[in-house]
Amino acid sequence: MIEWNRWVEVEKLAANSEVLLARCDEYIADHNRPILTRVKEKLTHWLRRKH
């Protein structure tokens, strides 16, 4: 079921270039940040969920 949901999301993005471009911009902005900053944020989030 998860794969089907992913496929539906891909189809929605393919039909809406404005949303697709916005998602691409978000992805690029996130991945242009230093790797250690991203890792720290992910670990902090993970630790908070565990407690």
C-alpha positions in Angstrom: 0.0 0.0 0.0 2.9 2.4 0.8 4.2 2.0 -2.8 0.8 2.8 -4.2 0.6 6.0 -2.1 4.0 7.1 -3.3 3.0 6.5 -6.8 -0.1 8.6 -6.4 2.0 11.4 -4.9 4.3 11.2 -7.9 1.4 11.5 -10.3 0.0 14.5 -8.4 3.4 16.2 -8.6 3.7 15.5 -12.3 0.3 17.1 -12.9 1.2 20.3 -10.9 4.5 21.8 -11.9 4.1 24.7 -9.4 4.0 22.3 -6.4 6.8 20.2 -7.9 9.1 23.2 -8.3 8.3 24.3 -4.7 9.2 20.9 -3.4 12.4 20.9 -5.4 13.3 24.3 -4.0 12.7 23.0 -0.4 14.8 19.9 -1.0 17.7 21.9 -2.5 17.6 24.5 0.3 17.7 21.7 2.9 20.6 19.9 1.2 22.6 23.1 0.8 22.9 23.3 4.6 26.0 21.8 6.2 25.8 18.1 6.7 26.5 18.2 10.4 23.7 20.7 10.9 21.3 18.3 9.2 22.5 15.3 11.1 22.2 17.2 14.4 18.6 18.2 13.7 17.7 14.6 12.7 19.3 13.2 15.8 17.6 15.8 18.0 14.2 15.0 16.4 14.8 11.3 16.8 15.8 11.6 20.5 12.8 13.7 21.3 10.4 11.1 19.7 12.0 8.3 21.7 11.3 10.0 25.1 
